[in-house]
Amino acid sequence: MHDVTALIAKSEKLTAATRRFETAVVCPLVQSFSLLPITEEFAKALSVYASQTKTPLNKPIEELSDELQILAIEISHDCPVAYISTCYFGGQGGQNALVWDKGSLRFSPTTQGYDQVWPNSPISQALRAIGVLAEEGMDEFDTVGLGKHRHTHKWAETQNKSA
């Protein structure tokens, strides 16, 4: 099973944008990128924050909360940010990815070529769009180590133990 939901952006920008949330855990990746796992605890804190700034939004994918979209758009004013989600069980399932840059959605399921397979999966395309460079023989998904933890909460737990 692989079930991960997160934001990925440049480490310093992601850390700065999430300091106001006690439940935010920023996990370092490679190439100066970090991953923000969207845990249940973080989603609750985010909903309290976003309820004060909420504006009606068009959802690029159904699973994306308005609150998370608001945060992603905010971060994208400082650097491109990717939303990624996976849901695989027994080899079946799928993934979604979005990219915002300068406050605008730049990559989504409506982008031509979105539903490709390795090495151009939606997540790899999104990571490429924010500046991740694939290592020799790997796609961007593997380059940043998204297979390291198969569940969102494991990313947060592992980072909390090393802090």
Rosetta silent file (secondary structure, phi, psi, omega in degrees, C-alpha in Angstrom):
SEQUENCE: MHDVTALIAKSEKLTAATRRFETAVVCPLVQSFSLLPITEEFAKALSVYASQTKTPLNKPIEELSDELQILAIEISHDCPVAYISTCYFGGQGGQNALVWDKGSLRFSPTTQGYDQVWPNSPISQALRAIGVLAEEGMDEFDTVGLGKHRHTHKWAETQNKSA
SCORE:     score description
SCORE:     0.000 S_00000001
   1 L     0.000  140.665  175.498    0.000    0.000    0.000 S_00000001
   2 E  -136.249  115.794 -175.528    1.173    3.529   -0.766 S_00000001
   3 E  -141.496   89.424 -176.524   -0.966    6.362    0.596 S_00000001
   4 L  -126.795  134.029  173.537    0.839    9.713    0.794 S_00000001
   5 E  -129.619  127.846 -174.427   -0.559   13.248    0.637 S_00000001
   6 E  -161.917  165.552  166.628    1.860   16.171    0.835 S_00000001
   7 E  -107.415  144.737  177.163    3.099   19.504   -0.414 S_00000001
   8 E  -131.096  131.691  179.042    6.629   19.720   -1.833 S_00000001
   9 E  -158.475  179.377  175.921    8.578   22.934   -2.322 S_00000001
  10 E   -58.907  137.291 -172.661   11.983   24.473   -1.680 S_00000001
  11 H   -53.768  -53.017 -174.804   12.926   23.755    1.943 S_00000001
  12 H   -63.049  -36.566 -179.143   13.436   27.295    3.214 S_00000001
  13 H   -73.245  -40.811  179.692   10.164   28.562    1.708 S_00000001
  14 H   -66.541  -42.089  178.088    8.109   25.602    2.921 S_00000001
  15 H   -62.724  -46.404 -179.729    9.561   25.874    6.426 S_00000001
  16 H   -61.698  -41.131 -176.681    8.919   29.617    6.581 S_00000001
  17 H   -71.027  -20.983 -175.037    5.324   29.241    5.356 S_00000001
  18 H  -110.006    4.611  179.795    4.448   26.588    7.931 S_00000001
  19 L   -58.220  -30.193 -177.012    6.087   28.000   11.092 S_00000001
  20 L   -73.314   -7.323 -178.821    2.713   29.282   12.287 S_00000001
  21 L  -109.767  113.766  179.908    1.382   25.705   12.537 S_00000001
  22 L   -60.786  -29.342 -175.690    2.541   23.710   15.568 S_00000001
  23 L   -90.236    0.574  179.135    1.532   20.455   13.875 S_00000001
  24 L   -74.841  133.291  176.632    3.481   21.083   10.658 S_00000001
  25 L  -124.493  117.729 -179.515    6.367   18.688   10.096 S_00000001
  26 L  -102.753  122.074 -175.619    8.738   19.558    7.269 S_00000001
  27 E  -106.526  120.132 -179.189   10.756   16.588    5.992 S_00000001
  28 E   -66.625  141.157  174.448   13.957   17.277    4.046 S_00000001
  29 L  -115.719 -147.489  177.423   14.330   15.659    0.642 S_00000001
  30 L  -104.937  170.495  173.745   17.144   16.135   -1.896 S_00000001
  31 L    57.306   33.471  178.415   18.098   19.124   -4.053 S_00000001
  32 L    66.473   23.699  175.557   17.000   21.629   -1.361 S_00000001
  33 E  -103.935  157.536  174.778   13.376   20.427   -1.450 S_00000001
  34 E  -138.408  162.332 -178.711   11.210   19.361    1.482 S_00000001
  35 E  -118.863  133.802  174.917    7.930   17.539    1.943 S_00000001
  36 E  -108.770  101.847  179.400    5.085   18.665    4.202 S_00000001
  37 E   -68.758  134.280  179.971    2.975   15.579    5.047 S_00000001
  38 L   -91.426   80.883  178.855   -0.713   16.424    5.282 S_00000001
  39 L   -77.526  167.892  177.097   -1.481   14.533    8.473 S_00000001
  40 H   -61.051  -40.226 -179.405   -4.870   14.606   10.173 S_00000001
  41 H   -63.867  -43.500 -179.990   -3.442   16.872   12.873 S_00000001
  42 H   -66.715  -41.844  179.657   -2.044   19.326   10.340 S_00000001
  43 H   -59.666  -37.890  177.579   -5.296   19.325    8.335 S_00000001
  44 H   -65.215  -46.278  178.995   -7.228   20.265   11.508 S_00000001
  45 H   -62.926  -38.225  179.928   -4.852   23.144   12.285 S_00000001
  46 H   -66.264  -37.822 -179.551   -5.037   24.270    8.683 S_00000001
  47 H   -66.246  -34.630  177.205   -8.836   24.319    8.718 S_00000001
  48 H   -66.515  -46.132  179.734   -8.832   26.666   11.734 S_00000001
  49 H   -62.682  -50.401 -173.773   -6.354   29.004   10.029 S_00000001
  50 H   -69.961  -23.510  179.252   -8.048   28.960    6.620 S_00000001
  51 H   -63.007  -22.404  178.638  -11.519   29.543    8.051 S_00000001
  52 L   -83.881  -18.633 -175.764  -10.337   33.077    8.771 S_00000001
  53 L  -123.516    8.596 -170.298   -9.107   33.669    5.196 S_00000001
  54 L   -62.229  132.932  172.666  -11.368   31.385    3.177 S_00000001
  55 L  -129.758  149.476  179.448  -12.404   32.418   -0.287 S_00000001
  56 L   -62.747  133.511 -178.804  -14.413   30.328   -2.757 S_00000001
  57 L  -128.567  150.419  169.665  -12.084   28.310   -4.982 S_00000001
  58 L   -82.574  130.424 -178.185  -12.441   26.096   -8.011 S_00000001
  59 L   -88.299  121.134  176.717  -11.183   22.639   -7.101 S_00000001
  60 L   -72.852  -27.712  172.465   -8.747   21.169   -9.616 S_00000001
  61 L  -142.071  147.073 -172.951   -9.281   17.740   -7.985 S_00000001
  62 L   -61.860  -38.763 -174.389  -12.051   16.673   -5.627 S_00000001
  63 L   -69.674  -17.247 -176.548   -9.800   15.384   -2.813 S_00000001
  64 L   -76.681  123.715  178.311   -8.032   18.736   -2.349 S_00000001
  65 L   -76.680  152.822  176.045   -9.393   20.758    0.560 S_00000001
  66 H   -58.108  -40.797 -177.902   -9.963   24.481    0.141 S_00000001
  67 H   -61.527  -44.057  179.918   -7.668   25.076    3.112 S_00000001
  68 H   -68.541  -37.166  177.285   -4.762   23.188    1.595 S_00000001
  69 H   -63.516  -40.781  177.999   -5.290   24.920   -1.725 S_00000001
  70 H   -60.440  -45.294  179.257   -5.179   28.325    0.013 S_00000001
  71 H   -63.965  -43.834  179.870   -1.868   27.404    1.681 S_00000001
  72 H   -60.701  -42.973  178.729   -0.391   26.092   -1.577 S_00000001
  73 H   -62.929  -42.416  177.736   -1.332   29.281   -3.398 S_00000001
  74 H   -59.212  -48.518 -179.507    0.254   31.354   -0.605 S_00000001
  75 H   -61.293  -37.702 -175.185    3.504   29.367   -0.776 S_00000001
  76 H   -65.957  -13.980  175.454    3.555   29.625   -4.573 S_00000001
  77 L   -71.343  -22.776  178.409    4.005   33.377   -4.371 S_00000001
  78 L  -100.031  -28.514  179.150    7.528   32.681   -3.050 S_00000001
  79 L  -167.222  157.003  176.623    8.356   29.528   -5.026 S_00000001
  80 L   -61.498  144.416 -179.906    6.609   26.846   -7.099 S_00000001
  81 E  -134.501  140.060  178.403    4.837   24.244   -4.949 S_00000001
  82 E  -111.731  138.628  168.536    3.545   20.767   -5.787 S_00000001
  83 E  -101.921  130.882  177.407    0.648   18.919   -4.196 S_00000001
  84 E  -130.232  146.294  172.690    1.039   15.162   -4.506 S_00000001
  85 E  -147.933  140.079  176.046   -1.179   12.273   -3.487 S_00000001
  86 E  -126.924  150.719  173.550   -0.919    8.551   -3.990 S_00000001
  87 E  -152.790   93.638  179.840   -3.345    5.770   -3.247 S_00000001
  88 E  -124.299  139.427  174.540   -2.164    2.308   -4.268 S_00000001
  89 E  -144.163  121.551  179.985   -3.142   -1.062   -2.843 S_00000001
  90 L    59.517   34.030  178.827   -1.995   -4.337   -4.349 S_00000001
  91 L    83.585   -7.176  179.452   -0.712   -2.558   -7.448 S_00000001
  92 E  -104.301  147.504  177.084   -4.060   -0.886   -8.110 S_00000001
  93 E   140.440 -148.092 -178.366   -4.808    2.786   -7.567 S_00000001
  94 E  -173.331 -173.934  179.803   -3.441    6.051   -8.791 S_00000001
  95 E  -143.852  155.755  175.308   -1.829    9.372   -8.112 S_00000001
  96 E  -131.231  152.195  177.190   -2.635   13.027   -8.439 S_00000001
  97 E  -152.357  146.153  177.693   -0.398   16.045   -8.674 S_00000001
  98 E  -138.898  153.051  174.625   -0.846   19.798   -8.963 S_00000001
  99 E  -136.311  132.118  171.932    1.586   22.690   -9.257 S_00000001
 100 E  -113.853  144.481  174.787    1.053   26.338   -8.403 S_00000001
 101 E  -145.796  130.209 -179.570    3.508   29.085   -9.304 S_00000001
 102 L    54.254   38.363  175.733    3.089   32.801   -8.591 S_00000001
 103 L    83.670   -1.760 -177.714   -0.433   32.188   -7.273 S_00000001
 104 E  -117.909  144.918  175.578   -1.687   30.359  -10.382 S_00000001
 105 E   -71.074  122.298 -176.281   -2.345   26.703  -11.068 S_00000001
 106 E  -110.951  -19.799 -179.344    0.255   25.601  -13.655 S_00000001
 107 E  -145.689  130.400 -177.907   -0.170   21.808  -13.724 S_00000001
 108 L  -160.822  177.541  178.060   -3.336   19.765  -13.123 S_00000001
 109 L   -58.309  -16.700  177.851   -5.357   16.882  -14.604 S_00000001
 110 L   -85.466   -5.180  178.239   -6.454   19.246  -17.393 S_00000001
 111 L   -72.661  133.266  178.781   -2.823   19.644  -18.552 S_00000001
 112 L   -58.326  132.732  178.886   -2.123   17.830  -21.818 S_00000001
 113 L    83.686    9.701 -176.756   -0.162   14.627  -21.169 S_00000001
 114 L   -57.176  -49.373 -172.680   -1.088   14.497  -17.465 S_00000001
 115 L   -87.322   59.171  176.909   -1.996   10.771  -17.347 S_00000001
 116 L   -98.804  174.085  179.286    1.277    9.282  -18.514 S_00000001
 117 L  -109.982  179.327 -178.701    3.221    6.388  -17.033 S_00000001
 118 L   -48.759  134.658    5.744    6.796    6.031  -15.781 S_00000001
 119 L   -95.540   16.314 -176.928    8.956    8.057  -16.110 S_00000001
 120 L  -114.709   38.883  177.924    6.360   10.768  -16.809 S_00000001
 121 L   -62.294  161.295  178.914    3.768   10.038  -14.134 S_00000001
 122 H   -52.816  -42.815 -179.140    1.741   13.006  -12.872 S_00000001
 123 H   -66.243  -43.377  178.814    3.883   13.283   -9.716 S_00000001
 124 H   -63.125  -39.509  177.087    7.150   13.149  -11.665 S_00000001
 125 H   -62.770  -41.355  179.726    5.858   15.804  -14.066 S_00000001
 126 H   -65.396  -44.140  179.064    4.855   18.012  -11.116 S_00000001
 127 H   -62.967  -39.635  176.322    8.225   17.565   -9.425 S_00000001
 128 H   -61.174  -40.115 -177.964    9.953   18.412  -12.691 S_00000001
 129 H   -66.249  -26.075  178.610    7.797   21.556  -12.942 S_00000001
 130 H   -94.808   -1.259  173.133    9.019   22.789   -9.543 S_00000001
 131 L   113.511    4.159  177.056   12.661   22.140  -10.404 S_00000001
 132 L   -71.435  134.540  178.379   13.509   18.591   -9.318 S_00000001
 133 L  -107.779  121.125 -179.107   16.129   17.021  -11.590 S_00000001
 134 L   -65.927  140.239  174.525   15.881   13.251  -12.040 S_00000001
 135 L   -80.560  160.144 -179.219   19.006   11.240  -11.314 S_00000001
 136 L   -50.987  125.298  176.571   20.364    8.832  -13.930 S_00000001
 137 L    76.522    6.856 -179.358   17.990    5.869  -14.411 S_00000001
 138 L  -126.770  159.233  169.408   15.368    7.277  -12.022 S_00000001
 139 L   -95.390  178.191 -177.752   12.312    9.447  -12.327 S_00000001
 140 H   -65.639  -35.173  177.490   11.713   12.489  -10.120 S_00000001
 141 H   -55.367  -50.750 -179.571    9.467   10.466   -7.756 S_00000001
 142 H   -73.076  -35.209 -179.810   12.329    8.105   -6.960 S_00000001
 143 H   -57.877  -44.302 -179.523   14.980   10.830   -7.015 S_00000001
 144 L   -82.564   -7.317  175.646   13.356   12.693   -4.106 S_00000001
 145 L    85.534   31.860 -178.249   12.679    9.429   -2.264 S_00000001
 146 L   -67.999  -13.021  175.062    8.890    9.338   -2.249 S_00000001
 147 L   -84.969   -4.399 -176.277    9.038    5.557   -1.887 S_00000001
 148 L   -60.502  -43.145  177.712   10.894    5.914    1.441 S_00000001
 149 L  -127.889  134.737 -172.993    7.667    5.972    3.472 S_00000001
 150 L   -94.786   -1.196 -179.879    4.444    4.489    2.177 S_00000001
 151 E  -137.096  143.570 -179.166    2.068    6.435    4.446 S_00000001
 152 H   -52.854  -49.438 -175.907    1.679   10.139    5.152 S_00000001
 153 H   -63.770  -26.946  178.573    1.889    9.690    8.931 S_00000001
 154 H   -68.135  -35.403  175.111    5.162    7.739    8.613 S_00000001
 155 H   -59.169  -47.598 -178.187    6.841   10.760    7.036 S_00000001
 156 H   -66.721  -45.412 -178.765    5.808   12.887   10.022 S_00000001
 157 H   -60.770  -44.254 -178.048    6.641   10.230   12.640 S_00000001
 158 H   -65.395  -40.773  178.957   10.113    9.607   11.240 S_00000001
 159 H   -67.917  -39.199  179.032   10.911   13.321   11.108 S_00000001
 160 H   -63.234  -36.035  179.970    9.609   13.854   14.655 S_00000001
 161 H   -69.784  -32.290 -177.684   11.889   11.069   15.955 S_00000001
 162 H   -87.147   -9.795 -177.976   14.959   12.596   14.320 S_00000001
 163 L   -78.875    0.000    0.000   14.201   16.146   15.542 S_00000001
